[in-house]
Structures are given as structure tokens and as C-alpha cells.
Amino acid sequence: MKTQTSFMDTVKSSYLVMVIAALGIFAFISAVLIAWPALAYIGSKLFN
């Protein structure tokens, strides 16, 4: 029974890591897309 419990803990922790990683990637992409107009405006002012 100890092996099954250990295996389930491993599965749960790896699932949690995958969910957190997916949410982190989604948050990063969302932040870039939201900030893109401001970044483009600042870039145009700096290079013009």
C-alpha cells in the first residue's frame, strides 16, 4: 500500500507542477499581449 500511496503523491505533485506551469505561460503571454501597445509606443518614441 505504501508504494501505491507514494505513486499517487508523485502523480498529484507532477499534475500540480504542470497546472502551475501552464498558468504561468498563460499569464506571461497575456501580460505581453496587454502591454504590447504601450511597448510599441515607447519603442517608437525611443527610435524616432
Secondary structure in CASP SS format (residue, H / E / C, confidence):
PFRMAT SS
TARGET T0000
AUTHOR 0000-0000-0000
METHOD secondary structure of the structure
MODEL  1
M C 1.00
K H 1.00
T H 1.00
Q H 1.00
T H 1.00
S H 1.00
F H 1.00
M H 1.00
D H 1.00
T H 1.00
V H 1.00
K H 1.00
S H 1.00
S H 1.00
Y H 1.00
L H 1.00
V H 1.00
M H 1.00
V H 1.00
I H 1.00
A H 1.00
A H 1.00
L H 1.00
G H 1.00
I H 1.00
F H 1.00
A H 1.00
F H 1.00
I H 1.00
S H 1.00
A H 1.00
V H 1.00
L H 1.00
I H 1.00
A H 1.00
W H 1.00
P H 1.00
A H 1.00
L H 1.00
A H 1.00
Y H 1.00
I H 1.00
G H 1.00
S H 1.00
K H 1.00
L H 1.00
F H 1.00
N C 1.00
END
